[in-house]
Amino acid sequence: MLLDALGLLVGLAMLTGGGIGLVEGASTLARLLGISELTIGLTVVAFGTSTPELAVNASAALAANSAIAFGNIVGSNLANTGLVIGVAALVRPLQVEAGIVKRELPLMLLATLATAILGFDSMRASPGSYDRGDGLILLLLLGAFLYYTTSELLRGRPDDPLVPDAEGLATASARGTHVSSVLLMLGGTGLLVFGGQWTVDRAVSLAEALEVSRVVIGLPVVALGTSLPELATSVVAAARGQSSLAIGNVVGSNVFNLVFILGVTATISDVDVPTVGGAADLAALVFSALLLMIFALGRTPRIGRPQGVVFVAGYLAYMTWRVLGE
């Protein structure tokens, strides 16, 4: 059991390193090729922080480990909303810009509701699972979200607070030459592929050794590990006073996890909603998105330290309940 736990930590470290290498290499290469920093920040850097989740879920889908895939997606989003936003707010209160309230948060809530509804679609032959049709619906939503978000940002470029944040993050990630960038991309991709398979194998072995559900390992352990890039990005952004980036990184990652990663996973192999605890997990997903929206729509559009305590305490309490309830 100890070796499985250590092996899982090694796998998560490989995923984190692979994600960083891929983002660094792709960002630098894109800038050297003349692609704008805004485009890099909105695509390569924003999506790159979710590559560990993608690697784990693709490996889990190919191995028919839908419990790990479900736990990783739901757990990552709960960790992003509860832990990442909460810790970032404890570091420094987050001011919620009007653009995030108008654009990003409604998209995240829509993606979350769509995911919950598709998970329990009684009109299908196998309710309680995400099949290829659900995956295609989620991928179509991804296309619509990307078009809407990008067009809105480009139209309002002079005064949108996410523009300088995205460009600053892209600039900070752009160093090196063409050759070193390609090598970083290849190395990062290799670590992600190998680390994804390694992490899934170790997670399954650990679940069997502890005699617990694989969802329990996926929700608090694998999901938290794959959310480390979001945690690092948002905490650093909060410390620098870049509230828009701290919140936007989480919201964008949550949308990407649901409509892209779950969409891709479901097209590879069906993702079953666990009969024990699955409904509660999806309900918690919707509740956390609603809570973030409520705080953002308050009289003072900010997420301060009291709200940060609520998010962190709620996340820890729910994870404890899920683990002990198995």
C-alpha positions as CSV (number, residue, x, y, z in Angstrom):
1,M,0.0,0.0,0.0
2,L,2.8,2.4,0.9
3,L,4.5,1.7,-2.5
4,D,1.2,2.4,-4.3
5,A,0.8,5.7,-2.4
6,L,4.4,6.8,-3.2
7,G,3.8,5.7,-6.8
8,L,0.7,7.8,-7.0
9,L,2.7,10.8,-5.8
10,V,5.3,10.1,-8.4
11,G,2.6,10.0,-11.1
12,L,1.1,13.3,-10.0
13,A,4.6,14.9,-10.0
14,M,5.1,13.7,-13.6
15,L,1.7,15.1,-14.6
16,T,2.6,18.5,-13.0
17,G,6.0,18.6,-14.6
18,G,4.6,17.5,-18.0
19,G,1.9,20.2,-17.9
20,I,4.5,22.9,-17.0
21,G,6.8,21.8,-19.8
22,L,4.1,21.7,-22.4
23,V,2.8,25.1,-21.5
24,E,6.3,26.7,-21.4
25,G,7.3,25.1,-24.7
26,A,4.1,25.9,-26.6
27,S,3.9,29.4,-25.3
28,T,7.4,30.2,-26.3
29,L,7.1,28.6,-29.7
30,A,3.8,30.4,-30.4
31,R,5.4,33.8,-29.5
32,L,8.5,33.1,-31.6
33,L,6.1,32.4,-34.5
34,G,4.4,35.8,-34.1
35,I,1.2,34.7,-32.4
36,S,-0.2,37.4,-30.1
37,E,0.2,37.2,-26.4
38,L,-3.6,37.5,-25.9
39,T,-4.2,34.5,-28.1
40,I,-1.5,32.5,-26.2
41,G,-2.9,33.5,-22.8
42,L,-6.4,32.5,-23.8
43,T,-5.6,29.2,-25.5
44,V,-2.2,27.6,-24.7
45,V,-1.8,28.8,-21.1
46,A,-5.4,28.6,-20.2
47,F,-5.9,25.1,-21.5
48,G,-2.4,23.9,-20.5
49,T,-3.2,23.9,-16.8
50,S,-5.9,21.2,-17.5
51,T,-3.6,18.9,-19.4
52,P,-3.0,16.7,-16.3
53,E,-6.7,16.0,-16.0
54,L,-6.8,15.2,-19.7
55,A,-3.9,12.8,-19.5
56,V,-5.5,11.0,-16.5
57,N,-8.9,10.7,-18.0
58,A,-7.8,9.6,-21.4
59,S,-5.7,6.8,-19.8
60,A,-8.7,5.9,-17.5
61,A,-11.1,5.8,-20.5
62,L,-8.7,3.6,-22.6
63,A,-8.4,1.2,-19.6
64,A,-12.2,1.3,-18.9
65,N,-11.7,2.8,-15.5
66,S,-14.7,5.2,-15.6
67,A,-14.8,5.6,-11.8
68,I,-11.3,7.2,-11.8
69,A,-12.4,9.4,-14.8
70,F,-15.6,10.5,-13.1
71,G,-13.9,11.2,-9.7
72,N,-11.0,13.1,-11.4
73,I,-13.3,15.5,-13.3
74,V,-15.8,16.1,-10.5
75,G,-13.1,16.2,-7.8
76,S,-10.9,18.7,-9.9
77,N,-13.8,21.1,-10.3
78,L,-14.7,20.9,-6.6
79,A,-11.1,21.5,-5.7
80,N,-10.8,24.4,-8.1
81,T,-13.9,26.1,-6.7
82,G,-13.6,25.2,-3.1
83,L,-9.9,24.9,-2.4
84,V,-8.2,27.1,-5.1
85,I,-10.6,30.0,-5.0
86,G,-10.7,29.7,-1.2
87,V,-7.0,29.7,-0.6
88,A,-6.5,32.5,-3.2
89,A,-9.1,34.6,-1.3
90,L,-7.3,33.9,2.0
91,V,-4.0,35.1,0.5
92,R,-5.7,38.3,-0.8
93,P,-9.4,39.2,-1.2
94,L,-10.4,38.8,-4.8
95,Q,-12.3,41.6,-6.6
96,V,-14.7,40.2,-9.1
97,E,-14.7,42.2,-12.3
98,A,-18.0,42.9,-14.2
99,G,-16.7,41.0,-17.3
100,I,-16.3,37.8,-15.2
101,V,-19.8,38.1,-13.8
102,K,-21.3,38.8,-17.2
103,R,-19.3,36.2,-19.3
104,E,-17.3,33.6,-17.5
105,L,-19.5,32.7,-14.5
106,P,-22.7,32.1,-16.5
107,L,-20.8,29.9,-18.9
108,M,-19.4,27.8,-16.0
109,L,-22.9,27.5,-14.4
110,L,-24.4,26.5,-17.8
111,A,-21.6,23.8,-18.3
112,T,-22.2,22.5,-14.8
113,L,-25.9,22.2,-15.2
114,A,-25.6,20.6,-18.6
115,T,-23.2,18.0,-17.1
116,A,-25.5,17.2,-14.2
117,I,-28.5,16.9,-16.6
118,L,-26.7,14.6,-19.1
119,G,-25.5,12.4,-16.2
120,F,-29.1,11.5,-15.4
121,D,-30.9,11.6,-18.7
122,S,-33.7,9.1,-18.3
123,M,-34.6,9.2,-22.0
124,R,-31.5,7.2,-22.9
125,A,-31.1,3.5,-22.7
126,S,-28.5,3.7,-19.9
127,P,-29.3,6.6,-17.6
128,G,-26.6,7.4,-15.0
129,S,-23.7,7.5,-17.5
130,Y,-22.1,9.7,-20.1
131,D,-22.0,8.0,-23.5
132,R,-20.6,9.1,-26.9
133,G,-23.7,11.2,-27.7
134,D,-23.2,13.1,-24.4
135,G,-19.6,13.6,-25.2
136,L,-20.4,15.1,-28.6
137,I,-22.9,17.4,-27.0
138,L,-20.3,18.6,-24.5
139,L,-17.7,19.1,-27.3
140,L,-20.3,21.2,-29.2
141,L,-20.7,23.3,-26.1
142,L,-17.0,23.8,-26.0
143,G,-16.9,25.2,-29.5
144,A,-19.7,27.6,-28.6
145,F,-18.0,28.7,-25.4
146,L,-14.7,29.3,-27.2
147,Y,-16.3,31.4,-29.9
148,Y,-18.3,33.5,-27.5
149,T,-15.5,34.1,-25.0
150,T,-12.8,34.9,-27.6
151,S,-15.1,37.2,-29.6
152,E,-16.2,39.1,-26.5
153,L,-12.6,39.6,-25.3
154,L,-11.4,40.8,-28.8
155,R,-14.4,43.2,-29.1
156,G,-13.8,44.7,-25.7
157,R,-10.0,44.5,-25.8
158,P,-9.1,48.0,-24.6
159,D,-10.8,47.8,-21.2
160,D,-11.3,44.1,-20.5
161,P,-9.3,43.3,-17.3
162,L,-8.6,39.7,-18.5
163,V,-6.6,41.0,-21.5
164,P,-3.6,42.4,-19.7
165,D,-3.7,39.4,-17.3
166,A,-3.7,36.9,-20.1
167,E,-1.0,38.7,-22.0
168,G,1.2,39.0,-18.8
169,L,0.9,35.3,-18.1
170,A,1.8,34.5,-21.7
171,T,4.8,36.8,-21.6
172,A,6.0,35.3,-18.4
173,S,5.9,31.8,-20.0
174,A,7.7,32.8,-23.2
175,R,11.4,32.1,-23.0
176,G,13.8,30.1,-25.1
177,T,14.4,29.2,-28.8
178,H,12.6,27.1,-31.4
179,V,14.6,24.0,-30.6
180,S,14.3,24.2,-26.9
181,S,10.6,25.0,-27.2
182,V,10.0,21.9,-29.3
183,L,12.0,19.8,-26.9
184,L,10.0,21.1,-23.9
185,M,6.8,20.3,-25.7
186,L,7.9,16.8,-26.6
187,G,9.2,16.2,-23.1
188,G,6.1,17.6,-21.5
189,T,3.8,15.5,-23.7
190,G,5.8,12.4,-22.9
191,L,5.5,13.0,-19.2
192,L,1.8,13.6,-19.5
193,V,1.2,10.4,-21.4
194,F,3.3,8.2,-19.3
195,G,2.3,10.0,-16.1
196,G,-1.4,9.6,-16.9
197,Q,-1.1,5.9,-17.3
198,W,1.1,5.5,-14.3
199,T,-1.2,7.6,-12.1
200,V,-4.3,5.6,-13.1
201,D,-2.6,2.3,-12.4
202,R,-1.3,3.4,-9.0
203,A,-4.7,4.8,-8.1
204,V,-6.4,1.6,-8.9
205,S,-3.9,-0.4,-7.0
206,L,-4.2,1.9,-4.0
207,A,-8.0,1.7,-4.0
208,E,-7.8,-2.1,-4.1
209,A,-5.3,-2.2,-1.2
210,L,-7.5,0.1,0.9
211,E,-10.6,-1.8,-0.2
212,V,-12.4,1.5,-1.1
213,S,-14.2,2.7,-4.2
214,R,-12.0,4.0,-7.0
215,V,-14.1,7.1,-7.0
216,V,-12.9,7.8,-3.5
217,I,-9.3,7.8,-4.7
218,G,-10.2,9.9,-7.7
219,L,-12.2,12.6,-5.9
220,P,-9.8,13.8,-3.2
221,V,-6.4,12.4,-4.2
222,V,-6.0,12.2,-8.0
223,A,-8.2,15.3,-8.5
224,L,-6.3,17.4,-6.0
225,G,-3.0,16.4,-7.6
226,T,-4.1,17.3,-11.1
227,S,-5.5,20.6,-9.8
228,L,-2.0,21.8,-8.5
229,P,-1.3,23.9,-11.6
230,E,-4.6,25.8,-11.1
231,L,-3.8,26.2,-7.4
232,A,-0.3,27.6,-8.1
233,T,-1.5,29.9,-10.9
234,S,-4.4,31.4,-8.9
235,V,-2.5,31.8,-5.6
236,V,0.4,33.6,-7.4
237,A,-2.1,35.8,-9.3
238,A,-3.9,36.7,-6.1
239,A,-0.7,37.6,-4.3
240,R,0.1,39.9,-7.2
241,G,-3.3,41.5,-7.1
242,Q,-4.4,40.0,-10.4
243,S,-7.9,39.0,-9.2
244,S,-9.3,38.6,-12.7
245,L,-6.6,36.0,-13.6
246,A,-7.0,34.2,-10.3
247,I,-10.8,33.7,-10.8
248,G,-10.7,33.4,-14.6
249,N,-8.1,30.6,-14.4
250,V,-10.4,28.6,-12.2
251,V,-13.6,29.3,-14.1
252,G,-12.0,28.6,-17.4
253,S,-10.4,25.4,-16.1
254,N,-13.8,24.2,-14.7
255,V,-15.5,24.8,-18.1
256,F,-12.7,23.1,-19.9
257,N,-12.8,20.1,-17.6
258,L,-16.5,19.5,-18.1
259,V,-17.1,20.2,-21.8
260,F,-13.7,19.2,-23.2
261,I,-12.2,16.6,-20.9
262,L,-15.4,14.9,-20.0
263,G,-16.5,15.2,-23.7
264,V,-13.3,13.5,-25.0
265,T,-13.5,10.9,-22.3
266,A,-17.1,10.0,-23.0
267,T,-16.4,9.7,-26.7
268,I,-13.6,7.1,-26.0
269,S,-15.6,5.1,-23.4
270,D,-18.8,5.5,-21.4
271,V,-18.3,7.2,-18.0
272,D,-20.6,5.8,-15.4
273,V,-22.1,8.0,-12.6
274,P,-21.4,6.0,-9.4
275,T,-24.6,4.6,-7.9
276,V,-23.3,5.4,-4.5
277,G,-22.5,9.1,-4.0
278,G,-22.6,10.0,-7.7
279,A,-25.8,12.1,-7.4
280,A,-24.3,13.9,-4.3
281,D,-21.1,14.6,-6.3
282,L,-23.0,16.2,-9.1
283,A,-25.3,18.2,-6.7
284,A,-22.1,19.4,-4.9
285,L,-20.8,20.5,-8.3
286,V,-23.9,22.6,-9.1
287,F,-24.0,24.0,-5.5
288,S,-20.4,25.2,-5.6
289,A,-20.9,26.9,-9.0
290,L,-24.1,28.6,-7.7
291,L,-22.3,29.7,-4.5
292,L,-19.5,31.3,-6.5
293,M,-22.1,33.1,-8.6
294,I,-24.0,34.3,-5.5
295,F,-20.8,35.7,-3.9
296,A,-19.9,37.4,-7.2
297,L,-23.4,39.0,-7.5
298,G,-23.4,40.3,-4.0
299,R,-23.6,43.9,-3.0
300,T,-19.9,44.0,-2.9
301,P,-18.6,42.0,-5.9
302,R,-15.6,40.4,-4.1
303,I,-14.6,37.1,-2.6
304,G,-13.0,38.1,0.7
305,R,-11.4,36.0,3.4
306,P,-14.7,35.0,5.1
307,Q,-16.0,33.6,1.8
308,G,-12.6,32.0,1.4
309,V,-13.0,30.2,4.7
310,V,-16.5,29.0,3.6
311,F,-15.1,27.6,0.4
312,V,-12.1,25.8,2.0
313,A,-14.2,24.5,4.9
314,G,-17.0,23.3,2.7
315,Y,-14.5,21.5,0.4
316,L,-12.8,19.7,3.3
317,A,-16.0,18.8,5.0
318,Y,-17.5,17.3,1.8
319,M,-14.4,15.3,0.9
320,T,-14.3,14.0,4.5
321,W,-17.9,13.0,4.3
322,R,-17.4,11.2,0.9
323,V,-14.4,9.3,2.1
324,L,-15.9,8.2,5.4
325,G,-19.2,7.4,3.8
326,E,-17.8,4.7,1.6
